[in-house]
């Protein structure tokens, strides 16, 4: 809320970049997944800048890549993330017999069978399976980008430290996840009610994309707090305003 335009521009830039990469067959989606750690660090920096009363400018996108060591490790982490995400998708596909993929393809093709695919009683299980596997994978990658850039850790140490930190704060992360799930369900429910009561289906459909981008931007802006509260002492606002946090490089993790 302090700098909605700045955060919106950052997310739009990454979104546009991902969109362009997805147009490249085969290798494009892999590259897009590999750049996720860079996006995470960029939003961590943006949140810190806003808390310190400074503008969150697009120049922050290049900041994590200036240091050769950080750049190499972030790219290695990105490759590991892409491989993990692909492995999760393949494992889930094998476990649910391709049920989820078939439903997605039917919806995308606007087939008459799409309604039948959505009514499959095992489809929710397929969705929960994917969410569960990605949640487990995210434990290793949640704090890893920041630990690499701010803690100067190797990729292996950063992944291990991230798992340990997330496990120690598992209660807080459960609340965090439930809160985001509730907010998302509220968002969907409000849109459905407006669509049903006002009959504004075309307008509601047009509003889905910007509202989804808004929720996603807020999510990325919130990542900073889970990191600094896991690895440093004091409030996030105090750390952002501290003299040692005023340069281009964030304070090192403890």
NORUR-V517488 format. One record per pair of residues at least 4 apart in sequence whose C-alpha atoms are under 8 Angstrom apart, sorted by the first residue. I is the first residue (numbers start at 0). GAP is how many residues later the second one is. D is the distance in Angstrom with one decimal. If there is no record, write none. Layout:
i: [I;I]
gap: [GAP;GAP]
d: [D;D]
//
This chain:
i: [1;2;2;2;2;3;4;5;5;5;5;5;6;6;6;6;6;7;7;7;7;8;8;9;9;9;10;10;10;11;12;13;13;14;15;16;17;17;17;18;19;20;20;20;20;21;21;21;22;23;23;24;25;26;27;28;29;29;30;30;31;32;32;32;32;32;33;33;33;33;33;33;33;34;34;34;35;35;36;36;36;36;36;37;37;37;37;37;37;38;38;39;39;39;39;40;40;40;40;40;41;41;41;41;41;42;42;42;42;42;43;43;43;43;43;43;44;44;44;44;44;45;45;45;45;45;45;46;46;46;46;46;47;47;47;48;48;48;48;48;49;49;49;50;50;50;50;51;51;51;51;55;58;59;61;62;63;63;63;64;64;65;65;66;67;68;69;69;69;69;70;71;72;72;72;72;73;73;73;73;74;75;75;76;76;76;77;78;79;80;80;81;82;83;83;84;84;84;85;86;87;87;87;87;88;88;89;90;91;91;91;91;91;92;92;92;92;92;93;95;95;97;98;98;98;99;99;99;99;100;101;101;102;102;102;102;103;104;105;105;105;105;105;106;106;109;111;112;113;114;115;116;117;118;121;122;123;124;125;126;127;128;129;130;131;132;133;134;135;136;137;138;138;138;138;138;139;139;139;139;139;139;140;140;140;140;141;141;142;142;142;142;142;142;143;143;143;143;143;143;144;144;145;145;145;146;146;146;146;146;147;147;147;147;147;148;149;149;149;149;149;150;150;150;151;152;152;153;154;155;156;157;158;159;160;161;162;163;164;164;165;165;168;168;169;170;171;172;173;174;175;176;177;178;179;180;181;182;183;184;185;186;187;188;189;190;190;191;192;193;193;193;193;194;194;194;194;195;199;200;201;202;203;204;205;206;207;208;209;210;211;212;213;214;215;216;217;218;221;222;223;224;224;225;226;227;227;227;227;228;228;228;228;230;230;231;231;233;233;234;235;236;237;238;239;239;240;240;241;243;243;244;244;244;245]
gap: [48;4;47;52;53;4;4;4;49;50;51;52;4;39;49;210;214;4;205;206;209;4;49;4;47;48;4;202;206;4;4;4;25;4;4;4;4;11;14;4;4;7;8;10;11;6;7;10;5;4;5;4;4;4;4;4;4;52;4;51;4;45;46;48;49;52;41;43;44;45;46;47;48;4;40;43;4;42;4;37;40;41;108;4;23;26;27;36;107;4;22;4;105;180;183;4;23;104;105;108;4;18;19;21;22;4;177;178;180;181;4;102;176;177;179;180;4;11;15;179;205;4;9;10;11;14;175;4;9;174;175;177;4;176;192;4;5;6;7;191;4;5;6;185;186;189;190;185;188;189;194;4;4;4;4;185;6;7;85;5;6;4;5;4;4;4;4;78;79;82;4;4;4;75;81;82;4;71;74;81;4;4;79;4;68;78;4;4;4;4;60;4;4;4;53;4;49;52;4;4;4;42;45;46;4;41;4;4;4;34;37;38;41;4;5;6;7;8;4;4;30;4;4;24;27;4;23;26;27;4;4;15;4;11;14;15;4;4;4;5;7;8;11;4;7;4;4;4;4;4;4;6;5;4;4;4;4;4;4;4;4;4;4;4;4;4;4;4;4;4;4;4;23;24;27;28;4;19;20;21;22;23;4;18;21;22;20;24;4;15;16;18;19;84;4;11;14;15;17;18;4;13;4;5;81;4;5;6;11;106;4;5;6;7;10;4;99;100;101;102;103;101;102;103;100;4;5;4;4;4;4;4;4;4;4;4;4;4;4;65;4;7;4;61;4;4;4;4;4;4;4;4;4;4;4;4;4;4;4;4;4;4;4;4;4;4;13;4;4;4;5;6;10;4;5;6;9;4;4;4;4;4;4;4;4;4;4;4;4;4;4;4;4;4;4;4;4;4;4;4;4;4;11;4;4;4;5;8;25;4;5;6;7;22;23;21;22;4;5;4;4;4;4;6;5;6;4;5;4;6;7;4;5;6;4]
d: [7.3;6.4;7.2;7.7;7.7;5.9;6.0;6.3;7.5;5.8;6.4;7.9;6.3;7.6;7.1;6.7;7.8;6.0;8.0;7.4;6.7;6.1;7.6;6.4;7.8;6.1;5.9;7.6;6.1;5.9;6.2;6.1;7.2;6.1;6.3;6.3;6.1;7.9;5.6;6.7;7.3;4.5;6.2;7.2;6.2;5.1;5.2;7.4;6.7;4.6;7.5;7.8;7.3;6.3;6.2;6.3;6.2;6.0;6.4;7.8;7.0;6.8;7.9;6.9;5.1;8.0;6.8;7.6;3.8;5.1;7.7;6.4;5.4;6.5;7.4;5.8;6.2;6.5;6.3;6.4;7.1;5.9;5.4;6.2;7.5;6.8;8.0;6.8;7.4;6.4;7.4;6.3;7.0;7.1;7.9;6.2;6.8;6.2;6.1;7.9;6.2;5.8;5.4;7.7;7.1;6.1;6.1;5.9;7.7;7.6;6.3;7.9;7.8;6.9;6.5;4.9;6.1;7.9;6.9;8.0;7.5;6.3;7.9;4.9;7.6;7.1;7.6;6.2;7.5;5.8;7.8;6.5;6.3;7.3;5.6;6.3;5.0;6.3;5.9;7.2;5.3;6.0;6.2;7.9;5.8;5.8;7.2;7.2;5.0;4.8;7.8;7.3;6.8;7.5;6.6;7.7;6.7;6.8;7.0;6.4;4.6;7.7;6.9;6.0;6.1;6.2;5.9;6.6;5.6;7.6;6.1;6.2;6.0;7.0;7.0;6.2;6.0;6.7;7.3;8.0;6.2;6.3;7.3;6.1;7.6;6.2;6.1;6.2;6.1;6.1;7.3;6.2;6.1;6.1;7.2;6.3;7.4;8.0;6.2;6.0;6.0;7.3;6.4;6.8;6.0;7.3;6.2;6.2;6.1;7.4;6.7;6.0;8.0;5.8;4.9;7.5;7.4;7.3;6.6;7.3;6.0;6.2;6.4;6.7;7.2;6.3;6.3;6.0;7.2;6.2;6.1;7.5;6.2;6.5;5.2;6.5;6.1;6.1;6.1;5.5;6.5;4.9;7.4;6.5;5.2;6.7;8.0;6.3;6.3;6.3;6.6;7.9;7.0;7.6;6.5;6.4;6.1;6.0;6.4;6.3;5.9;6.2;6.1;6.0;6.3;6.3;5.9;6.7;7.8;7.0;5.5;8.0;6.3;5.0;6.0;7.8;6.8;4.8;6.6;7.9;5.2;4.8;7.2;6.1;6.6;7.9;6.3;7.9;6.2;7.4;7.7;7.9;5.0;6.3;6.1;7.4;4.7;5.4;7.6;5.7;6.4;7.6;5.5;7.1;7.7;4.5;6.4;5.9;5.6;6.9;4.8;4.7;6.3;6.8;6.2;7.6;7.6;6.3;6.6;4.7;5.9;5.1;4.9;7.4;8.0;6.0;5.6;6.0;6.2;6.3;6.0;6.0;6.4;6.4;6.0;6.0;6.1;6.1;6.3;6.6;5.7;7.4;6.3;7.7;6.1;6.5;6.1;6.0;6.1;6.0;6.3;6.1;6.1;6.1;6.1;6.2;6.1;6.2;6.3;6.0;6.0;6.4;6.2;6.1;6.1;6.1;6.6;6.1;5.9;5.6;7.3;7.2;7.6;5.1;5.2;5.2;6.4;7.8;6.0;6.0;6.3;6.3;6.4;7.9;7.9;6.1;5.9;6.2;6.2;6.3;6.2;6.0;6.3;6.2;6.4;6.2;6.3;6.8;7.3;6.6;6.3;5.9;6.6;6.2;6.3;5.2;7.7;6.7;7.8;6.9;7.8;7.6;7.4;5.7;5.5;6.3;5.9;6.7;6.9;6.4;6.2;6.2;6.1;6.8;5.8;7.5;6.7;7.3;6.9;7.9;6.5;7.3;5.5;5.5;7.7]
//
